Structures are given as C-alpha cells and as structure tokens.
Amino acid sequence: MKVVAAYLLAVLGGNAKPCADDLKGILGSVGADCDDGKIDLLLSEVEGKDITELIASGREKLASVPSGGGGAVAVAATGGGGAAAAPAAAEPKKEEKVEEKEESDDDMGFSLFD
C-alpha cells in the first residue's frame, strides 16, 4: 500500500510517470522501507496507463465487493435506482444476538492499570 501511496503522491506532485528512484525518495523521506520487487511490480502494472482511468476502474471493482452494508450497497451500486434497492429493502434484516460472557476474575481482583 505504501508503494501505491508513494506513486499517487508523485503523480499528484506533477510527475506523470514516476520512476523507481522517485518512489524510493518519497518513501525514504518518511523513513519507510521499500522493497524493490514491489516497486518494480507496481511500475510494470501501471506502465502506459492513465492514473484516472485506473482509479475509475478500481472504484467499479470496489462497488461490486460486498461490504456487509445490506441495502445501502445496492443503492450505491445502482446509482440510486429504485429497482434494485426495493428487493433489498423488502427482506427483513436477520440479526443474531450474541450473548456476552461475564468477565472472569482470572486476575484475582487486580487490573493491569490499577
């Protein structure tokens, strides 16, 4: 993730095609270690591609990933269209009740922060 973040920072800084040395400089400026293999992999994957198109395709992929939100994901993925949101809203939400166990007195009455 930090290599991707460094790449995006370089692009936002005006460098349309950052090289490995640019990314190493950014990561080194904050004291982060960098793996040359990861940098080379990223640069080979984004070579010849427009960053705005990559971000747009990533958003499309993320929109299809279930995130546990239920009906809100269906509304967001369809752009607010009511056709796909209606079935999701019609289903009752099944909630499981999880009983919390009482805290045991394993520490014999003493806490770490007492």
C-alpha positions as semicolon CSV with decimal commas, in nm:
position;residue;x (nm);y (nm);z (nm)
1;M;0,000;0,000;0,000
2;K;0,279;0,240;0,081
3;V;0,429;0,192;-0,266
4;V;0,092;0,274;-0,424
5;A;0,058;0,576;-0,196
6;A;0,405;0,695;-0,294
7;Y;0,316;0,654;-0,663
8;L;-0,003;0,854;-0,619
9;L;0,182;1,126;-0,428
10;A;0,435;1,152;-0,710
11;V;0,158;1,181;-0,969
12;L;-0,027;1,440;-0,760
13;G;0,300;1,630;-0,728
14;G;0,314;1,670;-1,105
15;N;0,529;1,374;-1,207
16;A;0,312;1,194;-1,464
17;K;0,549;0,897;-1,492
18;P;0,738;0,843;-1,167
19;C;1,033;0,603;-1,174
20;A;1,161;0,369;-0,903
21;D;1,403;0,631;-0,774
22;D;1,117;0,880;-0,731
23;L;0,919;0,630;-0,525
24;K;1,223;0,536;-0,317
25;G;1,285;0,905;-0,249
26;I;0,929;0,960;-0,131
27;L;0,931;0,651;0,091
28;G;1,278;0,729;0,222
29;S;1,175;1,082;0,316
30;V;0,937;0,944;0,576
31;G;1,167;0,665;0,688
32;A;0,967;0,385;0,528
33;D;1,140;0,075;0,400
34;C;1,075;-0,016;0,040
35;D;1,100;-0,344;-0,145
36;D;1,242;-0,310;-0,496
37;G;1,032;-0,603;-0,614
38;K;0,707;-0,434;-0,512
39;I;0,811;-0,107;-0,676
40;D;0,904;-0,285;-0,999
41;L;0,575;-0,479;-0,995
42;L;0,371;-0,164;-0,949
43;L;0,556;0,026;-1,219
44;S;0,515;-0,263;-1,465
45;E;0,140;-0,282;-1,392
46;V;0,074;0,089;-1,440
47;E;0,307;0,140;-1,736
48;G;0,126;0,310;-2,023
49;K;-0,198;0,354;-1,827
50;D;-0,370;0,674;-1,720
51;I;-0,400;0,707;-1,342
52;T;-0,754;0,850;-1,357
53;E;-0,870;0,550;-1,561
54;L;-0,706;0,313;-1,314
55;I;-0,881;0,482;-1,022
56;A;-1,216;0,473;-1,204
57;S;-1,184;0,101;-1,282
58;G;-1,084;0,038;-0,919
59;R;-1,395;0,215;-0,796
60;E;-1,611;-0,002;-1,022
61;K;-1,449;-0,314;-0,881
62;L;-1,493;-0,194;-0,522
63;A;-1,860;-0,117;-0,583
64;S;-1,923;-0,486;-0,652
65;V;-1,750;-0,606;-0,334
66;P;-1,996;-0,691;-0,057
67;S;-1,920;-0,486;0,250
68;G;-2,191;-0,603;0,485
69;G;-2,395;-0,286;0,445
70;G;-2,704;-0,459;0,310
71;G;-2,938;-0,238;0,109
72;A;-2,707;0,064;0,107
73;V;-2,461;-0,115;-0,119
74;A;-2,734;-0,197;-0,368
75;V;-2,844;0,167;-0,376
76;A;-2,488;0,292;-0,420
77;A;-2,408;0,038;-0,691
78;T;-2,719;0,120;-0,894
79;G;-2,682;0,494;-0,864
80;G;-2,996;0,533;-0,656
81;G;-3,229;0,344;-0,890
82;G;-3,523;0,201;-0,704
83;A;-3,544;-0,127;-0,897
84;A;-3,250;-0,298;-0,729
85;A;-3,296;-0,129;-0,393
86;A;-3,656;-0,244;-0,344
87;P;-3,582;-0,620;-0,304
88;A;-3,302;-0,550;-0,061
89;A;-3,525;-0,326;0,149
90;A;-3,813;-0,576;0,142
91;E;-3,608;-0,851;0,307
92;P;-3,620;-0,832;0,686
93;K;-3,281;-0,799;0,844
94;K;-3,187;-1,107;1,043
95;E;-2,988;-1,019;1,349
96;E;-2,823;-1,274;1,567
97;K;-2,798;-1,195;1,932
98;V;-2,462;-1,275;2,076
99;E;-2,456;-1,317;2,449
100;E;-2,158;-1,161;2,615
101;K;-1,977;-1,373;2,866
102;E;-1,925;-1,228;3,207
103;E;-1,572;-1,126;3,281
104;S;-1,392;-1,384;3,485
105;D;-1,190;-1,293;3,787
106;D;-0,872;-1,452;3,647
107;D;-0,664;-1,155;3,757
108;M;-0,778;-1,208;4,118
109;G;-0,919;-0,859;4,152
110;F;-0,613;-0,676;4,025
111;S;-0,611;-0,492;3,698
112;L;-0,311;-0,404;3,488
113;F;-0,390;-0,034;3,530
114;D;-0,487;-0,023;3,900
